Amino acid sequence: YNRPTTLGIRFRGNHRLTEPAQREFTILEETMRLQLRVTVVLLAGLMCLGAGSQLAAQPAAIVQHERWVTSLTFSADGNLLYTGGGESLQYRPGDVKIWDTKTGALVASMDGSTSNVWSVALSPDASKLATSGYDGKITIWNVAERKPIATVEKRKGWCRSLAFSPDGKMLASAGEDGQVTLWSMENQMEIKSIKCHEAAIYDVAFSPDGATLATASTDKTAKLFDWNAGTEKAKLEGHTDAVWAIKYAKNGQLLATCGADRKVKIWDAAGKEQATLEGHKDWISNLTFSPDSGTIYTASHDRTVRVWSVAEKKELGVIAGFRSTVWGVAVSPDNRLLAAGSHKDSIRVFDISTKNELFPHPAPEEKPAEKPAEKPAEKPAP
């Protein structure tokens, strides 16, 4: 019996197997073949498991984003985060990104900005996204198609802030010339411009009822305007340096301002000061109210985000650990997530209820301590 088996086993000479031996050998051969298959499957599984582990070890895309992020806003359900920023704070190319807040994955990138994107604003029906930059250009995007609808340019100066009216029919833009321009979202044409300050305007906001327009300026004041009549309703004085941000509480009863004097001020809807909150060690670049109007979150150049109680008028906590200045802060409409924009950390997202960071950034690698230079041996005294 000299025929090779399927496993490559060959018998020498003319030896023949008896019938019982032949059956026993066949069983042995089948057993060995089965063991070989199992081994191959196990090895393949281990290789896939190893590859999967390496894949799982990769940080989320949102963690790998390394550009400046100076503005953020959430979708209505909090599942998407829109960010604006760029390669630098001024004239290097800017970018607009859309992130999945459940996975940290990049959903879309809307490119084309020639300078840093300083403001991103989502329309109330989430159909349009407005962005503006250091070059003064304002772009209106179709959110579903992620394509620009129109680009408008009223003036060459820096356009620092944008805000949609509550009904979504208008967009307000503000910049360094001290004017606010109102744009129709039906045809993207200018409705009117209002001269609000003699200095740059860093932020603009509509009241929840849409009747009042609030502005924050480097002239150390904030103002309230009847935008329809184009008249000033109140001047909010008390800051001792540039006012960088102004926001309405969702209930419309309060406003908050912050700025270069490191202070947060709370005002009633008529513009009367209610409280001053102190704690930041450097300029406060931005702020936002929680959806229930009970909490204020502030972003600062002291590399922190601070949490404040509106009712108790005191600090509730500090989110530290940022490796560079913090420029933007946003809370999801469902009061579930908090996002902050920076540079070296770019984007950090937190679960408000658990206080956990959703996509932790890897700790920076510690450089080994340098050995002190060896001193040359001293020459013996003569």
C-alpha positions as a Python dict, from the first residue, in 0.01 Angstrom:
ca = {
    (1, 'Y'): (0, 0, 0),
    (2, 'N'): (210, 283, -131),
    (3, 'R'): (-56, 555, -196),
    (4, 'P'): (3, 881, -3),
    (5, 'T'): (-271, 987, 235),
    (6, 'T'): (-442, 1326, 222),
    (7, 'L'): (-214, 1439, 503),
    (8, 'G'): (99, 1347, 307),
    (9, 'I'): (177, 1024, 497),
    (10, 'R'): (335, 755, 276),
    (11, 'F'): (407, 390, 358),
    (12, 'R'): (724, 223, 237),
    (13, 'G'): (743, -108, 57),
    (14, 'N'): (452, -334, -27),
    (15, 'H'): (303, -343, 317),
    (16, 'R'): (-72, -372, 321),
    (17, 'L'): (-297, -277, 607),
    (18, 'T'): (-552, -520, 731),
    (19, 'E'): (-910, -405, 707),
    (20, 'P'): (-941, -321, 1082),
    (21, 'A'): (-609, -135, 1069),
    (22, 'Q'): (-723, 49, 757),
    (23, 'R'): (-1040, 169, 938),
    (24, 'E'): (-837, 272, 1242),
    (25, 'F'): (-592, 464, 1027),
    (26, 'T'): (-876, 640, 842),
    (27, 'I'): (-1023, 754, 1175),
    (28, 'L'): (-681, 880, 1284),
    (29, 'E'): (-638, 1067, 958),
    (30, 'E'): (-978, 1237, 989),
    (31, 'T'): (-902, 1334, 1349),
    (32, 'M'): (-571, 1492, 1247),
    (33, 'R'): (-739, 1681, 964),
    (34, 'L'): (-1005, 1818, 1204),
    (35, 'Q'): (-738, 1927, 1453),
    (36, 'L'): (-555, 2107, 1175),
    (37, 'R'): (-870, 2295, 1075),
    (38, 'V'): (-942, 2395, 1435),
    (39, 'T'): (-586, 2522, 1474),
    (40, 'V'): (-613, 2733, 1158),
    (41, 'V'): (-946, 2881, 1273),
    (42, 'L'): (-807, 2961, 1618),
    (43, 'L'): (-499, 3129, 1472),
    (44, 'A'): (-716, 3335, 1236),
    (45, 'G'): (-939, 3435, 1526),
    (46, 'L'): (-643, 3542, 1736),
    (47, 'M'): (-507, 3750, 1448),
    (48, 'C'): (-846, 3923, 1405),
    (49, 'L'): (-870, 3980, 1779),
    (50, 'G'): (-528, 4139, 1780),
    (51, 'A'): (-618, 4362, 1489),
    (52, 'G'): (-944, 4458, 1662),
    (53, 'S'): (-760, 4543, 1981),
    (54, 'Q'): (-523, 4768, 1790),
    (55, 'L'): (-822, 4932, 1621),
    (56, 'A'): (-1001, 4983, 1953),
    (57, 'A'): (-687, 5136, 2098),
    (58, 'Q'): (-695, 5415, 1838),
    (59, 'P'): (-827, 5741, 1988),
    (60, 'A'): (-1149, 5887, 1847),
    (61, 'A'): (-1116, 6130, 1557),
    (62, 'I'): (-1232, 6420, 1774),
    (63, 'V'): (-930, 6363, 1999),
    (64, 'Q'): (-691, 6369, 1704),
    (65, 'H'): (-811, 6711, 1586),
    (66, 'E'): (-518, 6946, 1646),
    (67, 'R'): (-628, 7285, 1514),
    (68, 'W'): (-762, 7586, 1699),
    (69, 'V'): (-1131, 7563, 1792),
    (70, 'T'): (-1281, 7904, 1868),
    (71, 'S'): (-1655, 7840, 1833),
    (72, 'L'): (-1891, 7549, 1903),
    (73, 'T'): (-2263, 7472, 1887),
    (74, 'F'): (-2473, 7157, 1930),
    (75, 'S'): (-2760, 7016, 1726),
    (76, 'A'): (-3102, 7016, 1895),
    (77, 'D'): (-3069, 6653, 2008),
    (78, 'G'): (-2706, 6692, 2113),
    (79, 'N'): (-2592, 6413, 1882),
    (80, 'L'): (-2388, 6645, 1660),
    (81, 'L'): (-2131, 6909, 1751),
    (82, 'Y'): (-2040, 7185, 1504),
    (83, 'T'): (-1701, 7351, 1551),
    (84, 'G'): (-1518, 7638, 1386),
    (85, 'G'): (-1149, 7720, 1398),
    (86, 'G'): (-840, 7684, 1186),
    (87, 'E'): (-465, 7660, 1157),
    (88, 'S'): (-421, 7989, 1344),
    (89, 'L'): (-635, 8263, 1495),
    (90, 'Q'): (-606, 8488, 1192),
    (91, 'Y'): (-523, 8446, 823),
    (92, 'R'): (-425, 8082, 784),
    (93, 'P'): (-698, 7850, 643),
    (94, 'G'): (-997, 7789, 869),
    (95, 'D'): (-1231, 7493, 897),
    (96, 'V'): (-1581, 7387, 998),
    (97, 'K'): (-1628, 7034, 1133),
    (98, 'I'): (-1929, 6824, 1232),
    (99, 'W'): (-1869, 6558, 1500),
    (100, 'D'): (-2071, 6263, 1624),
    (101, 'T'): (-2093, 6311, 2001),
    (102, 'K'): (-2168, 5943, 2064),
    (103, 'T'): (-1855, 5807, 1894),
    (104, 'G'): (-1629, 6108, 1850),
    (105, 'A'): (-1619, 6037, 1476),
    (106, 'L'): (-1586, 6312, 1217),
    (107, 'V'): (-1917, 6330, 1028),
    (108, 'A'): (-1826, 6600, 777),
    (109, 'S'): (-1576, 6874, 704),
    (110, 'M'): (-1691, 7192, 531),
    (111, 'D'): (-1377, 7350, 393),
    (112, 'G'): (-1303, 7664, 197),
    (113, 'S'): (-1249, 7927, 468),
    (114, 'T'): (-943, 8140, 398),
    (115, 'S'): (-904, 8249, 761),
    (116, 'N'): (-990, 8125, 1108),
    (117, 'V'): (-1363, 8062, 1161),
    (118, 'W'): (-1462, 8267, 1466),
    (119, 'S'): (-1833, 8197, 1480),
    (120, 'V'): (-2065, 7908, 1395),
    (121, 'A'): (-2442, 7950, 1436),
    (122, 'L'): (-2710, 7691, 1366),
    (123, 'S'): (-3055, 7806, 1258),
    (124, 'P'): (-3347, 7707, 1487),
    (125, 'D'): (-3474, 7451, 1235),
    (126, 'A'): (-3118, 7317, 1185),
    (127, 'S'): (-3142, 7363, 807),
    (128, 'K'): (-2872, 7629, 785),
    (129, 'L'): (-2533, 7685, 943),
    (130, 'A'): (-2377, 8031, 935),
    (131, 'T'): (-2002, 8081, 973),
    (132, 'S'): (-1782, 8389, 982),
    (133, 'G'): (-1412, 8452, 1002),
    (134, 'Y'): (-1121, 8686, 1043),
    (135, 'D'): (-1146, 8781, 673),
    (136, 'G'): (-1496, 8927, 727),
    (137, 'K'): (-1673, 8677, 502),
    (138, 'I'): (-2001, 8516, 612),
    (139, 'T'): (-2099, 8182, 460),
    (140, 'I'): (-2447, 8030, 481),
    (141, 'W'): (-2443, 7651, 449),
    (142, 'N'): (-2710, 7399, 361),
    (143, 'V'): (-2671, 7156, 652),
    (144, 'A'): (-2825, 6853, 478),
    (145, 'E'): (-2611, 6889, 166),
    (146, 'R'): (-2313, 7043, 349),
    (147, 'K'): (-2271, 7290, 67),
    (148, 'P'): (-2262, 7673, 75),
    (149, 'I'): (-2584, 7852, -17),
    (150, 'A'): (-2430, 8198, -26),
    (151, 'T'): (-2129, 8399, 85),
    (152, 'V'): (-2181, 8763, 185),
    (153, 'E'): (-1920, 9025, 265),
    (154, 'K'): (-2041, 9353, 405),
    (155, 'R'): (-1699, 9480, 506),
    (156, 'K'): (-1337, 9370, 509),
    (157, 'G'): (-1289, 9369, 887),
    (158, 'W'): (-1303, 9080, 1128),
    (159, 'C'): (-1656, 8936, 1172),
    (160, 'R'): (-1638, 8800, 1525),
    (161, 'S'): (-1997, 8694, 1599),
    (162, 'L'): (-2318, 8564, 1438),
    (163, 'A'): (-2667, 8498, 1577),
    (164, 'F'): (-2991, 8371, 1424),
    (165, 'S'): (-3318, 8530, 1529),
    (166, 'P'): (-3543, 8288, 1723),
    (167, 'D'): (-3772, 8246, 1420),
    (168, 'G'): (-3474, 8179, 1192),
    (169, 'K'): (-3574, 8451, 945),
    (170, 'M'): (-3275, 8677, 1016),
    (171, 'L'): (-2905, 8650, 1085),
    (172, 'A'): (-2718, 8919, 1280),
    (173, 'S'): (-2346, 8972, 1220),
    (174, 'A'): (-2108, 9191, 1418),
    (175, 'G'): (-1747, 9292, 1380),
    (176, 'E'): (-1469, 9533, 1447),
    (177, 'D'): (-1636, 9836, 1286),
    (178, 'G'): (-1894, 9860, 1567),
    (179, 'Q'): (-2191, 9781, 1343),
    (180, 'V'): (-2447, 9501, 1348),
    (181, 'T'): (-2588, 9396, 1012),
    (182, 'L'): (-2916, 9206, 979),
    (183, 'W'): (-2951, 8964, 688),
    (184, 'S'): (-3263, 8803, 543),
    (185, 'M'): (-3239, 8425, 535),
    (186, 'E'): (-3495, 8411, 257),
    (187, 'N'): (-3265, 8572, 0),
    (188, 'Q'): (-2941, 8636, 197),
    (189, 'M'): (-2976, 9010, 135),
    (190, 'E'): (-2902, 9287, 384),
    (191, 'I'): (-3204, 9420, 574),
    (192, 'K'): (-3031, 9696, 769),
    (193, 'S'): (-2714, 9793, 959),
    (194, 'I'): (-2712, 9954, 1303),
    (195, 'K'): (-2420, 10152, 1440),
    (196, 'C'): (-2399, 10018, 1797),
    (197, 'H'): (-2049, 10104, 1924),
    (198, 'E'): (-1751, 10316, 1831),
    (199, 'A'): (-1524, 10018, 1899),
    (200, 'A'): (-1523, 9652, 1789),
    (201, 'I'): (-1817, 9427, 1872),
    (202, 'Y'): (-1707, 9086, 1998),
    (203, 'D'): (-2049, 8925, 2049),
    (204, 'V'): (-2412, 8964, 1946),
    (205, 'A'): (-2726, 8785, 2070),
    (206, 'F'): (-3103, 8796, 2021),
    (207, 'S'): (-3339, 8788, 2318),
    (208, 'P'): (-3552, 8470, 2326),
    (209, 'D'): (-3858, 8667, 2212),
    (210, 'G'): (-3657, 8813, 1923),
    (211, 'A'): (-3740, 9176, 2005),
    (212, 'T'): (-3404, 9285, 2147),
    (213, 'L'): (-3049, 9264, 2016),
    (214, 'A'): (-2763, 9256, 2267),
    (215, 'T'): (-2403, 9351, 2188),
    (216, 'A'): (-2069, 9326, 2371),
    (217, 'S'): (-1784, 9560, 2280),
    (218, 'T'): (-1421, 9637, 2344),
    (219, 'D'): (-1535, 9984, 2461),
    (220, 'K'): (-1603, 9816, 2801),
    (221, 'T'): (-1981, 9824, 2758),
    (222, 'A'): (-2266, 9602, 2646),
    (223, 'K'): (-2584, 9741, 2493),
    (224, 'L'): (-2945, 9643, 2425),
    (225, 'F'): (-3120, 9757, 2105),
    (226, 'D'): (-3466, 9755, 1960),
    (227, 'W'): (-3338, 9625, 1629),
    (228, 'N'): (-3662, 9700, 1445),
    (229, 'A'): (-3653, 10068, 1536),
    (230, 'G'): (-3274, 10079, 1540),
    (231, 'T'): (-3270, 10249, 1881),
    (232, 'E'): (-3068, 10185, 2196),
    (233, 'K'): (-3270, 10057, 2493),
    (234, 'A'): (-2997, 10025, 2757),
    (235, 'K'): (-2623, 10054, 2814),
    (236, 'L'): (-2472, 9795, 3049),
    (237, 'E'): (-2178, 9960, 3226),
    (238, 'G'): (-1952, 9815, 3496),
    (239, 'H'): (-1680, 9617, 3323),
    (240, 'T'): (-1335, 9775, 3347),
    (241, 'D'): (-1199, 9625, 3025),
    (242, 'A'): (-1320, 9487, 2691),
    (243, 'V'): (-1645, 9287, 2704),
    (244, 'W'): (-1595, 8969, 2506),
    (245, 'A'): (-1928, 8789, 2530),
    (246, 'I'): (-2295, 8844, 2606),
    (247, 'K'): (-2565, 8576, 2628),
    (248, 'Y'): (-2932, 8560, 2722),
    (249, 'A'): (-3068, 8301, 2963),
    (250, 'K'): (-3317, 8075, 2789),
    (251, 'N'): (-3602, 8213, 3001),
    (252, 'G'): (-3527, 8565, 2877),
    (253, 'Q'): (-3514, 8711, 3228),
    (254, 'L'): (-3136, 8747, 3259),
    (255, 'L'): (-2822, 8822, 3059),
    (256, 'A'): (-2458, 8750, 3139),
    (257, 'T'): (-2143, 8922, 3019),
    (258, 'C'): (-1772, 8853, 3059),
    (259, 'G'): (-1443, 8985, 2932),
    (260, 'A'): (-1086, 9094, 2976),
    (261, 'D'): (-1139, 9217, 3332),
    (262, 'R'): (-1178, 8849, 3439),
    (263, 'K'): (-1530, 8908, 3570),
    (264, 'V'): (-1873, 8766, 3493),
    (265, 'K'): (-2168, 9000, 3537),
    (266, 'I'): (-2534, 8903, 3556),
    (267, 'W'): (-2800, 9155, 3445),
    (268, 'D'): (-3177, 9158, 3436),
    (269, 'A'): (-3355, 9191, 3101),
    (270, 'A'): (-3373, 9570, 3139),
    (271, 'G'): (-2995, 9596, 3181),
    (272, 'K'): (-2971, 9639, 3558),
    (273, 'E'): (-2672, 9464, 3718),
    (274, 'Q'): (-2762, 9177, 3953),
    (275, 'A'): (-2426, 9022, 4045),
    (276, 'T'): (-2054, 9005, 3973),
    (277, 'L'): (-1878, 8669, 3978),
    (278, 'E'): (-1501, 8645, 4020),
    (279, 'G'): (-1259, 8354, 4012),
    (280, 'H'): (-1085, 8337, 3675),
    (281, 'K'): (-718, 8430, 3666),
    (282, 'D'): (-710, 8556, 3306),
    (283, 'W'): (-937, 8690, 3031),
    (284, 'I'): (-1278, 8524, 3003),
    (285, 'S'): (-1327, 8458, 2634),
    (286, 'N'): (-1682, 8318, 2624),
    (287, 'L'): (-1982, 8199, 2826),
    (288, 'T'): (-2315, 8023, 2793),
    (289, 'F'): (-2624, 7950, 3004),
    (290, 'S'): (-2756, 7602, 3069),
    (291, 'P'): (-3093, 7528, 2901),
    (292, 'D'): (-3272, 7560, 3238),
    (293, 'S'): (-3113, 7907, 3291),
    (294, 'G'): (-2976, 7799, 3630),
    (295, 'T'): (-2607, 7761, 3545),
    (296, 'I'): (-2343, 7964, 3363),
    (297, 'Y'): (-2035, 7807, 3204),
    (298, 'T'): (-1733, 8027, 3124),
    (299, 'A'): (-1421, 7967, 2913),
    (300, 'S'): (-1098, 8144, 2994),
    (301, 'H'): (-740, 8204, 2894),
    (302, 'D'): (-643, 8070, 3235),
    (303, 'R'): (-695, 7724, 3077),
    (304, 'T'): (-1013, 7641, 3267),
    (305, 'V'): (-1388, 7622, 3226),
    (306, 'R'): (-1576, 7733, 3536),
    (307, 'V'): (-1928, 7650, 3647),
    (308, 'W'): (-2144, 7909, 3826),
    (309, 'S'): (-2478, 7896, 4007),
    (310, 'V'): (-2711, 8174, 3891),
    (311, 'A'): (-2937, 8154, 4198),
    (312, 'E'): (-2656, 8134, 4455),
    (313, 'K'): (-2427, 8367, 4256),
    (314, 'K'): (-2121, 8158, 4329),
    (315, 'E'): (-1875, 7920, 4166),
    (316, 'L'): (-1977, 7554, 4167),
    (317, 'G'): (-1671, 7396, 4011),
    (318, 'V'): (-1369, 7417, 3784),
    (319, 'I'): (-1282, 7202, 3483),
    (320, 'A'): (-904, 7217, 3458),
    (321, 'G'): (-643, 7020, 3269),
    (322, 'F'): (-649, 7222, 2946),
    (323, 'R'): (-305, 7265, 2796),
    (324, 'S'): (-378, 7600, 2632),
    (325, 'T'): (-623, 7890, 2636),
    (326, 'V'): (-994, 7802, 2612),
    (327, 'W'): (-1187, 8002, 2352),
    (328, 'G'): (-1534, 7854, 2327),
    (329, 'V'): (-1791, 7672, 2539),
    (330, 'A'): (-2131, 7521, 2455),
    (331, 'V'): (-2403, 7315, 2626),
    (332, 'S'): (-2631, 7077, 2437),
    (333, 'P'): (-3001, 7180, 2434),
    (334, 'D'): (-3092, 6868, 2634),
    (335, 'N'): (-2848, 6976, 2909),
    (336, 'R'): (-2658, 6649, 2866),
    (337, 'L'): (-2321, 6753, 2722),
    (338, 'L'): (-2068, 7031, 2767),
    (339, 'A'): (-1808, 7107, 2500),
    (340, 'A'): (-1509, 7339, 2511),
    (341, 'G'): (-1279, 7457, 2233),
    (342, 'S'): (-909, 7518, 2278),
    (343, 'H'): (-586, 7467, 2087),
    (344, 'K'): (-363, 7187, 2209),
    (345, 'D'): (-667, 6994, 2334),
    (346, 'S'): (-883, 7133, 2048),
    (347, 'I'): (-1216, 6984, 2162),
    (348, 'R'): (-1314, 6836, 2497),
    (349, 'V'): (-1662, 6694, 2558),
    (350, 'F'): (-1806, 6615, 2903),
    (351, 'D'): (-2113, 6436, 3032),
    (352, 'I'): (-2270, 6693, 3264),
    (353, 'S'): (-2448, 6444, 3490),
    (354, 'T'): (-2149, 6214, 3548),
    (355, 'K'): (-1882, 6485, 3503),
    (356, 'N'): (-1683, 6236, 3294),
    (357, 'E'): (-1491, 6334, 2982),
    (358, 'L'): (-1629, 6135, 2690),
    (359, 'F'): (-1317, 6124, 2476),
    (360, 'P'): (-1016, 6171, 2706),
    (361, 'H'): (-701, 6301, 2547),
    (362, 'P'): (-391, 6085, 2596),
    (363, 'A'): (-160, 6221, 2860),
    (364, 'P'): (137, 6398, 2701),
    (365, 'E'): (450, 6189, 2694),
    (366, 'E'): (688, 6284, 2968),
    (367, 'K'): (1036, 6358, 2848),
    (368, 'P'): (1309, 6183, 3044),
    (369, 'A'): (1482, 6413, 3284),
    (370, 'E'): (1810, 6538, 3152),
    (371, 'K'): (2116, 6436, 3343),
    (372, 'P'): (2302, 6730, 3489),
    (373, 'A'): (2614, 6814, 3296),
    (374, 'E'): (2925, 6667, 3450),
    (375, 'K'): (3156, 6925, 3595),
    (376, 'P'): (3516, 6906, 3478),
    (377, 'A'): (3754, 6777, 3738),
    (378, 'E'): (3911, 7057, 3932),
    (379, 'K'): (4282, 7101, 3885),
    (380, 'P'): (4484, 7063, 4201),
    (381, 'A'): (4600, 7388, 4343),
    (382, 'P'): (4959, 7466, 4250),
}
